């Protein structure tokens, strides 16, 4: 039974190797994930979320099956939560061995094999209970292999051997130490005379000396060793403990040789396999927690239809932002978003706090979750993998010391163009807001023309309502060179300034937004007249 190349996230050894060689890894950084808000709801302790992205449809489908089993069998997450601390202890044990340089320690070997067997028992118990309910290749394979291992004669013999060896250690209650002294009663050498099955006993020292009977009472202590006195440092106490362990290992070195052969030939190999899966266990547990939390709030989740990368597909029905959904008590407002031949690039305008940033992040999070192999926050979705997700969101003043705010924004946009391809997804939120509308509109038009020529999917959320008037000119500049179509979206409002948070495919009307805002804050000409003529 070979578990060496097994993975819960990759369907084959080839796909696993392709990922770690970087061939199938998209450019989706932790910086981008922070800007989108995905790290707010999906936080890993032992690895970066960016390590798990893929562009391979087969890998994504394999993971979707794995997440399906996780969602349908809550006990799987509980199993992993029990298993993770045990494997963490194995890693810590190995770290301590490496730091000390004593990798042949008998007691450490016993401890590691006990932890390994505990891991197998946790997996065997958990997977046996759900074997008939899991459907995906990942869990059916893991369950069958663990059950085969745990029920094998070799594993039974391993347990028996472990029992014999650990009993020998557990029988040790004390050691008898011999110390040779020189003429001045200074210790010159020391050693373990015997390992005893009984603990030594403290006694009345004066009485034993007066009666001179301690020769016949070899387990009664007549004086404590100084290293375990109250005034000794932890380092001094540790030195004596290490000396005892070293002596015990020396006594059992013949057993150690045969034991290490067992460990090296079998146990360490399989422990390495489990340690290699530790990041996957955490990823699956945390990802399932996110999906389950959304489901419990009544939010839609769908298994996306994965299309080839070259199609650049993105069509989501009733898409929503999962970060917002988990933070608010009100009903969320979903929206339909489609990138296709009619528009691969959108300019999204609308009033402040009208949902522009929310939907911008929702698109990025849906793309990212799909490429993690997770269900997508929408009623239905058809999505092609992206080779990269690039964001350009407002930044703080600390990033603008050398270039100024506008210079910094333009530099970041330039970096995106250094790496972008037609398979990328670009999300721009209030870009170029650091300058006047004339300068911003000019630069934005140049940027949109460049994105059109690249042919990538892009959403440009902006306060520049007048930019929509330039779209025909941009299209004229890029059409003959194969530029993709650009269209406009509008974040809607209802009567009396109430935001609907619905996104419509329409031309923006900047004046109506201005009138709405002016009315909301009492800054129409009529209201101002009332204020100044109130006397």
C-alpha positions as CSV (number, residue, x, y, z in Angstrom):
1,X,0.0,0.0,0.0
2,X,1.7,3.2,-1.2
3,X,0.5,6.5,0.4
4,X,3.6,8.4,-0.6
5,X,2.1,10.5,-3.4
6,X,-1.4,10.7,-2.2
7,X,-3.1,14.1,-1.8
8,X,-6.5,15.3,-0.9
9,X,-6.1,18.4,-3.2
10,X,-4.4,16.9,-6.3
11,X,-5.8,14.0,-8.2
12,X,-2.5,12.6,-9.5
13,X,1.3,12.7,-8.8
14,X,1.7,14.6,-12.1
15,X,-0.7,17.4,-11.0
16,X,1.0,17.6,-7.6
17,X,4.4,18.0,-9.2
18,X,3.1,20.5,-11.7
19,X,1.8,22.6,-8.9
20,X,5.1,22.6,-6.9
21,X,7.1,23.3,-10.0
22,X,5.0,26.4,-10.5
23,X,3.6,25.4,-13.8
24,X,0.0,25.4,-12.8
25,X,0.1,28.2,-10.2
26,X,-1.6,31.5,-10.9
27,X,-0.3,34.9,-9.7
28,X,-2.7,35.5,-6.9
29,X,-0.8,37.1,-4.0
30,X,-1.6,37.5,-0.3
31,X,-1.7,41.2,-1.0
32,X,-4.5,40.7,-3.5
33,X,-6.4,38.4,-1.1
34,X,-6.1,41.0,1.6
35,X,-7.5,43.7,-0.6
36,X,-10.4,41.5,-1.7
37,X,-11.2,40.6,1.9
38,X,-10.8,36.8,1.5
39,X,-8.2,36.6,4.3
40,X,-10.8,38.1,6.6
41,X,-13.0,35.0,6.4
42,X,-10.4,32.3,5.4
43,X,-7.4,32.5,7.7
44,X,-4.7,29.8,7.8
45,X,-2.2,29.5,10.7
46,X,0.4,27.2,9.2
47,X,0.6,28.3,5.6
48,X,-0.4,31.1,3.2
49,X,-3.7,30.8,1.3
50,X,-1.9,31.8,-1.9
51,X,-0.1,28.5,-1.9
52,X,-3.2,26.6,-2.8
53,X,-4.4,28.3,-6.0
54,X,-4.4,26.4,-9.3
55,X,-5.3,26.9,-12.9
56,X,-6.0,23.2,-13.7
57,X,-9.7,22.3,-14.2
58,X,-9.1,18.7,-13.2
59,X,-7.6,19.8,-9.9
60,X,-10.5,22.2,-9.2
61,X,-13.1,19.5,-9.9
62,X,-11.2,17.0,-7.6
63,X,-11.2,19.6,-4.8
64,X,-14.9,20.3,-5.3
65,X,-15.6,16.6,-4.8
66,X,-13.5,16.8,-1.6
67,X,-15.3,19.8,-0.3
68,X,-18.6,18.1,-1.1
69,X,-17.7,15.2,1.1
70,X,-16.5,17.6,3.9
71,X,-19.8,19.4,3.8
72,X,-21.9,16.3,3.7
73,X,-19.9,14.6,6.6
74,X,-19.3,17.0,9.5
75,X,-17.3,14.4,11.4
76,X,-14.5,14.7,8.8
77,X,-13.7,18.2,10.0
78,X,-13.8,17.0,13.7
79,X,-11.5,14.1,12.7
80,X,-8.9,16.5,11.2
81,X,-9.2,18.9,14.2
82,X,-8.2,15.9,16.4
83,X,-5.4,14.9,14.1
84,X,-3.7,18.2,13.6
85,X,-2.4,18.6,17.2
86,X,-1.0,15.1,17.1
87,X,0.9,15.7,13.9
88,X,2.0,19.1,15.2
89,X,3.5,17.2,18.2
90,X,5.4,15.0,15.8
91,X,6.9,18.1,14.0
92,X,7.8,19.6,17.4
93,X,9.5,16.4,18.4
94,X,11.5,16.3,15.2
95,X,12.5,19.9,15.7
96,X,13.8,19.2,19.2
97,X,15.7,16.2,18.0
98,X,17.3,18.3,15.2
99,X,18.2,21.1,17.7
100,X,19.8,18.7,20.1
101,X,21.5,16.7,17.4
102,X,20.4,13.4,19.0
103,X,18.4,11.9,16.2
104,X,19.0,8.3,17.5
105,X,17.2,8.8,20.8
106,X,15.3,5.7,21.9
107,X,12.7,7.5,23.9
108,X,12.0,10.0,21.1
109,X,11.6,7.1,18.6
110,X,9.1,5.5,20.9
111,X,7.2,8.8,21.3
112,X,7.1,9.3,17.5
113,X,5.8,5.8,16.8
114,X,3.1,6.3,19.5
115,X,2.0,9.6,17.9
116,X,2.0,7.9,14.5
117,X,-0.2,5.0,15.7
118,X,-2.5,7.6,17.4
119,X,-2.8,9.4,14.0
120,X,-3.7,6.2,12.2
121,X,-6.3,5.3,14.9
122,X,-7.9,8.8,14.6
123,X,-8.1,8.4,10.8
124,X,-9.3,4.8,10.9
125,X,-12.1,5.6,13.4
126,X,-13.2,8.7,11.5
127,X,-13.0,7.3,8.0
128,X,-14.6,4.0,8.8
129,X,-17.7,5.8,10.1
130,X,-18.2,7.7,6.9
131,X,-16.8,5.4,4.2
132,X,-20.2,4.5,2.8
133,X,-21.2,8.2,2.6
134,X,-18.1,9.7,0.9
135,X,-18.2,9.9,-2.9
136,X,-15.1,11.8,-4.0
137,X,-11.9,10.1,-5.1
138,X,-9.9,11.8,-2.4
139,X,-11.7,10.4,0.6
140,X,-12.7,7.1,-0.8
141,X,-9.0,6.5,-1.6
142,X,-7.8,7.7,1.8
143,X,-10.4,5.7,3.6
144,X,-9.6,2.5,1.8
145,X,-5.9,2.9,2.3
146,X,-6.1,3.7,6.0
147,X,-8.5,0.8,6.6
148,X,-6.2,-1.5,4.7
149,X,-3.2,-0.3,6.8
150,X,-5.0,-0.4,10.2
151,X,-6.3,-3.9,9.6
152,X,-3.1,-5.4,8.2
153,X,-0.9,-8.0,10.0
154,X,2.1,-5.7,9.7
155,X,0.3,-2.9,11.6
156,X,-0.9,-5.3,14.2
157,X,2.7,-6.6,14.7
158,X,3.9,-3.0,14.9
159,X,1.4,-2.3,17.7
160,X,2.6,-5.4,19.6
161,X,6.2,-4.5,19.2
162,X,5.5,-1.0,20.4
163,X,3.7,-2.4,23.4
164,X,6.7,-4.5,24.4
165,X,9.1,-1.7,24.0
166,X,7.0,0.9,25.7
167,X,6.4,-1.5,28.6
168,X,10.1,-1.7,29.1
169,X,10.3,2.0,29.4
170,X,7.3,2.4,31.6
171,X,8.7,-0.3,34.0
172,X,11.6,2.1,34.7
173,X,10.9,3.7,38.1
174,X,14.4,4.6,39.2
175,X,18.1,4.3,38.4
176,X,21.0,3.5,40.7
177,X,23.9,5.9,40.1
178,X,27.5,5.2,41.0
179,X,30.0,8.0,41.6
180,X,33.7,7.5,42.0
181,X,35.5,10.1,44.2
182,X,39.1,11.1,44.5
183,X,41.0,11.6,47.7
184,X,39.4,14.9,48.3
185,X,35.9,13.4,47.8
186,X,35.5,15.1,44.5
187,X,33.5,13.2,41.8
188,X,35.7,12.0,39.0
189,X,33.4,9.8,37.1
190,X,29.7,8.6,37.3
191,X,27.6,6.0,35.7
192,X,24.3,4.1,35.9
193,X,24.7,0.9,37.9
194,X,21.2,-0.4,37.4
195,X,17.8,0.5,36.1
196,X,15.1,-0.4,38.6
197,X,11.4,-1.4,38.5
198,X,10.8,0.4,41.8
199,X,10.9,4.0,42.9
200,X,13.3,5.1,45.6
201,X,11.9,6.1,48.9
202,X,12.7,9.1,51.0
203,X,13.5,8.3,54.7
204,X,14.7,9.7,58.0
205,X,18.3,10.1,57.2
206,X,19.6,10.4,60.8
207,X,17.7,7.2,61.9
208,X,19.2,5.2,59.0
209,X,22.7,6.4,59.7
210,X,22.5,5.6,63.4
211,X,21.1,2.1,62.8
212,X,23.5,1.6,59.9
213,X,20.8,-0.4,58.1
214,X,20.7,1.3,54.7
215,X,23.0,-1.3,53.2
216,X,20.0,-3.6,53.2
217,X,17.6,-0.9,51.9
218,X,18.8,-0.1,48.4
219,X,15.7,1.9,47.5
220,X,15.8,4.4,50.3
221,X,17.4,7.7,49.7
222,X,19.8,9.2,52.2
223,X,20.5,12.5,50.4
224,X,19.1,14.3,47.4
225,X,21.2,15.1,44.4
226,X,22.0,18.8,44.2
227,X,20.7,19.4,40.6
228,X,17.2,18.8,41.7
229,X,17.5,21.2,44.7
230,X,15.2,24.2,44.9
231,X,18.0,26.6,44.2
232,X,19.2,25.0,41.0
233,X,18.5,26.5,37.6
234,X,16.4,24.8,34.9
235,X,19.5,24.4,32.8
236,X,21.2,22.4,35.6
237,X,18.1,20.2,36.0
238,X,17.9,19.7,32.3
239,X,21.5,18.6,32.2
240,X,20.9,15.8,34.6
241,X,17.7,14.7,32.8
242,X,19.6,14.6,29.5
243,X,22.3,12.5,31.2
244,X,19.7,10.0,32.4
245,X,18.1,9.8,29.0
246,X,21.5,9.2,27.4
247,X,22.3,6.4,29.9
248,X,18.9,4.8,29.3
249,X,19.5,4.9,25.5
250,X,22.9,3.3,26.1
251,X,21.4,0.5,28.1
252,X,18.8,-0.1,25.4
253,X,21.0,0.5,22.4
254,X,20.7,-3.1,21.1
255,X,16.9,-2.6,21.1
256,X,17.3,0.8,19.6
257,X,19.1,-0.6,16.5
258,X,16.3,-3.0,15.6
259,X,13.7,-0.4,16.5
260,X,15.3,2.3,14.3
261,X,15.2,-0.1,11.4
262,X,11.5,-0.5,11.9
263,X,11.0,3.3,12.2
264,X,13.2,4.2,9.2
265,X,11.8,1.5,6.9
266,X,8.2,2.0,7.6
267,X,7.0,4.4,10.3
268,X,9.0,7.5,9.3
269,X,8.0,7.1,5.7
270,X,4.3,7.0,6.6
271,X,4.7,9.8,9.2
272,X,6.3,11.9,6.5
273,X,3.2,11.2,4.4
274,X,0.9,12.5,7.1
275,X,3.0,15.5,7.9
276,X,3.0,16.4,4.2
277,X,-0.8,16.4,4.3
278,X,-1.0,18.6,7.4
279,X,-1.4,21.9,5.4
280,X,-4.1,20.2,3.3
281,X,-6.0,19.2,6.5
282,X,-6.0,22.8,7.7
283,X,-7.0,24.2,4.3
284,X,-9.9,21.8,4.1
285,X,-11.1,22.4,7.6
286,X,-11.0,26.2,7.3
287,X,-12.5,26.2,3.8
288,X,-15.3,24.0,5.0
289,X,-16.0,26.3,7.9
290,X,-16.4,29.3,5.5
291,X,-18.8,27.4,3.3
292,X,-20.8,26.0,6.2
293,X,-21.1,29.4,7.8
294,X,-22.5,30.9,4.5
295,X,-24.9,27.9,4.1
296,X,-26.2,28.4,7.7
297,X,-27.0,32.0,6.9
298,X,-29.1,30.9,4.0
299,X,-26.6,32.2,1.3
300,X,-26.5,30.4,-2.0
301,X,-23.5,28.3,-2.9
302,X,-22.9,26.6,-6.3
303,X,-20.6,24.2,-7.9
304,X,-19.1,26.3,-10.7
305,X,-19.0,25.1,-14.3
306,X,-15.2,25.2,-15.0
307,X,-14.5,26.4,-18.6
308,X,-11.1,26.3,-20.4
309,X,-8.8,29.3,-19.6
310,X,-8.8,30.5,-23.2
311,X,-12.6,31.1,-23.1
312,X,-12.1,33.8,-20.4
313,X,-15.6,32.9,-19.2
314,X,-17.3,34.6,-16.2
315,X,-21.0,34.4,-15.8
316,X,-22.5,34.5,-12.3
317,X,-26.1,34.6,-11.4
318,X,-27.0,36.2,-8.0
319,X,-23.4,36.7,-7.1
320,X,-22.7,38.2,-3.6
321,X,-19.8,39.2,-1.5
322,X,-19.2,36.4,1.2
323,X,-17.3,38.7,3.5
324,X,-20.2,41.1,3.7
325,X,-22.7,38.3,3.9
326,X,-21.0,36.9,7.1
327,X,-20.7,40.4,8.7
328,X,-24.2,41.8,8.3
329,X,-27.5,40.7,9.7
330,X,-29.6,42.2,6.9
331,X,-30.4,40.3,3.7
332,X,-27.7,40.5,1.1
333,X,-28.4,41.9,-2.4
334,X,-27.1,39.6,-5.1
335,X,-26.2,40.7,-8.7
336,X,-25.7,39.1,-12.1
337,X,-22.3,39.6,-13.7
338,X,-21.3,38.5,-17.1
339,X,-18.1,38.9,-19.1
340,X,-18.5,37.9,-22.7
341,X,-18.1,39.1,-26.3
342,X,-20.4,42.0,-25.6
343,X,-18.1,43.3,-22.9
344,X,-15.0,42.0,-21.3
345,X,-14.3,45.3,-19.6
346,X,-16.8,47.3,-17.5
347,X,-16.7,50.8,-16.1
348,X,-18.9,50.7,-13.0
349,X,-20.2,54.0,-11.7
350,X,-22.8,55.1,-9.1
351,X,-23.3,56.9,-5.9
352,X,-20.9,56.7,-2.9
353,X,-21.8,53.7,-0.6
354,X,-23.9,52.3,-3.5
355,X,-22.2,48.9,-3.6
356,X,-19.5,49.5,-6.2
357,X,-16.6,48.2,-4.0
358,X,-18.7,45.3,-2.7
359,X,-19.4,43.9,-6.1
360,X,-15.8,44.5,-7.3
361,X,-14.5,42.4,-4.4
362,X,-17.3,39.8,-4.9
363,X,-16.1,39.2,-8.5
364,X,-12.5,38.7,-7.3
365,X,-13.5,36.5,-4.4
366,X,-15.7,34.3,-6.6
367,X,-12.7,33.8,-9.0
368,X,-10.4,33.1,-6.2
369,X,-12.7,30.6,-4.4
370,X,-13.2,28.8,-7.7
371,X,-9.4,28.5,-8.2
372,X,-9.1,27.1,-4.6
373,X,-11.5,24.4,-5.6
374,X,-14.3,25.8,-3.4
375,X,-18.0,26.4,-4.1
376,X,-18.8,29.9,-5.4
377,X,-21.0,32.5,-3.6
378,X,-23.7,32.6,-6.3
379,X,-26.8,30.8,-7.4
380,X,-24.9,29.5,-10.5
381,X,-21.6,30.3,-12.1
382,X,-19.6,29.6,-15.3
383,X,-15.9,30.6,-14.8
384,X,-12.6,30.1,-16.6
385,X,-9.4,30.0,-14.5
386,X,-7.4,33.2,-14.5
387,X,-3.6,33.1,-14.8
388,X,-3.6,36.1,-12.3
389,X,-5.8,38.4,-10.3
390,X,-4.5,42.0,-10.1
391,X,-6.1,44.6,-7.9
392,X,-5.6,48.4,-7.8
393,X,-7.4,49.7,-4.7
394,X,-6.9,53.0,-2.8
395,X,-3.8,52.9,-0.6
396,X,-2.8,54.8,2.5
397,X,-0.6,57.9,2.6
398,X,2.4,55.9,3.8
399,X,2.9,54.4,0.4
400,X,3.2,57.8,-1.4
401,X,6.1,59.5,0.2
402,X,8.5,59.3,-2.7
403,X,6.2,59.6,-5.7
404,X,3.1,61.3,-4.4
405,X,-0.3,59.7,-4.5
406,X,-0.9,60.0,-8.3
407,X,2.6,58.8,-9.1
408,X,2.2,55.8,-6.8
409,X,-1.1,54.9,-8.4
410,X,0.4,55.1,-11.9
411,X,3.4,53.1,-10.9
412,X,1.2,50.3,-9.6
413,X,-0.8,50.4,-12.8
414,X,2.4,50.1,-14.8
415,X,3.4,47.0,-12.8
416,X,0.1,45.4,-13.7
417,X,0.8,46.0,-17.4
418,X,4.2,44.4,-17.0
419,X,2.6,41.1,-16.2
420,X,-0.9,41.0,-17.5
421,X,-2.2,38.6,-20.1
422,X,-5.6,38.0,-21.8
423,X,-6.3,35.3,-19.2
424,X,-5.9,37.7,-16.3
425,X,-8.6,39.3,-14.1
426,X,-8.1,43.0,-13.3
427,X,-10.1,44.8,-10.6
428,X,-9.7,48.6,-10.3
429,X,-11.6,50.3,-7.4
430,X,-11.6,54.1,-7.4
431,X,-8.2,54.2,-9.2
432,X,-6.8,57.7,-10.0
433,X,-9.0,59.3,-7.4
434,X,-6.0,61.3,-6.1
435,X,-6.2,63.8,-9.0
436,X,-8.7,66.1,-10.7
437,X,-11.4,64.6,-12.9
438,X,-9.8,65.9,-16.1
439,X,-6.4,64.3,-15.5
440,X,-8.0,61.2,-14.0
441,X,-10.3,60.7,-17.0
442,X,-7.4,61.1,-19.4
443,X,-5.2,58.5,-17.7
444,X,-8.2,56.2,-17.1
445,X,-9.0,56.3,-20.9
446,X,-5.4,55.3,-21.7
447,X,-5.5,52.5,-19.2
448,X,-8.8,51.2,-20.5
449,X,-7.5,51.3,-24.1
450,X,-4.5,49.2,-23.0
451,X,-6.7,46.7,-21.2
452,X,-8.9,46.4,-24.2
453,X,-5.9,45.5,-26.4
454,X,-4.8,42.9,-23.8
455,X,-8.3,41.4,-23.9
456,X,-8.5,40.5,-20.2
457,X,-11.5,40.6,-18.0
458,X,-11.7,43.8,-16.0
459,X,-14.0,45.8,-13.8
460,X,-13.1,49.5,-13.3
461,X,-15.2,50.9,-10.4
462,X,-14.9,54.7,-10.5
463,X,-16.3,58.0,-9.5
464,X,-15.5,59.4,-13.0
465,X,-19.0,59.4,-14.5
466,X,-17.8,61.4,-17.5
467,X,-15.4,58.6,-18.4
468,X,-18.4,56.7,-20.0
469,X,-18.6,59.4,-22.7
470,X,-15.1,58.4,-23.8
471,X,-15.8,54.7,-24.3
472,X,-16.8,55.1,-28.0
473,X,-13.5,56.9,-28.6
474,X,-11.6,54.2,-26.8
475,X,-13.4,51.5,-28.9
476,X,-12.5,53.3,-32.1
477,X,-8.8,53.4,-31.1
478,X,-8.6,49.7,-30.3
479,X,-11.2,48.0,-32.6
480,X,-8.9,47.6,-35.6
481,X,-6.2,46.1,-33.4
482,X,-8.5,43.4,-31.9
483,X,-9.5,45.3,-28.7
484,X,-12.3,43.8,-26.7
485,X,-15.6,45.5,-26.0
486,X,-16.1,47.9,-23.1
487,X,-19.4,48.7,-21.5
488,X,-20.8,50.5,-18.5
489,X,-22.5,49.3,-15.3
490,X,-24.4,51.5,-12.8
491,X,-24.9,50.9,-9.1
492,X,-28.6,51.8,-8.7
493,X,-30.5,54.0,-6.3
494,X,-34.1,54.1,-5.3
495,X,-36.3,57.0,-4.4
496,X,-35.2,59.6,-1.8
497,X,-31.6,58.5,-2.1
498,X,-32.0,55.0,-0.8
499,X,-29.4,52.6,-2.3
500,X,-30.7,49.5,-3.9
501,X,-27.2,47.9,-4.3
502,X,-28.4,46.5,-7.6
503,X,-26.0,46.7,-10.5
504,X,-27.5,47.6,-13.9
505,X,-26.1,47.5,-17.4
506,X,-26.8,51.1,-18.3
507,X,-25.2,54.5,-19.1
508,X,-24.3,56.6,-16.0
509,X,-26.0,59.8,-15.2
510,X,-23.7,61.8,-13.0
511,X,-26.1,64.7,-12.5
512,X,-28.7,62.4,-11.0
513,X,-26.2,61.1,-8.5
514,X,-25.2,64.6,-7.6
515,X,-28.8,65.7,-7.2
516,X,-29.5,62.7,-5.0
517,X,-26.5,63.4,-2.7
518,X,-27.4,67.1,-2.6
519,X,-31.0,66.3,-1.6
520,X,-29.9,63.8,1.0
521,X,-27.8,66.4,2.8
522,X,-30.1,69.3,2.3
523,X,-27.8,71.0,-0.2
524,X,-30.2,71.8,-3.0
525,X,-30.7,75.4,-3.9
526,X,-34.2,75.3,-2.4
527,X,-33.0,73.8,0.9
528,X,-30.1,76.2,1.1
529,X,-32.5,79.1,0.6
530,X,-34.6,77.8,3.5
531,X,-31.5,77.6,5.7
532,X,-30.3,81.1,5.0
533,X,-33.7,82.7,5.1
534,X,-34.8,80.9,8.3
535,X,-35.1,84.2,10.1
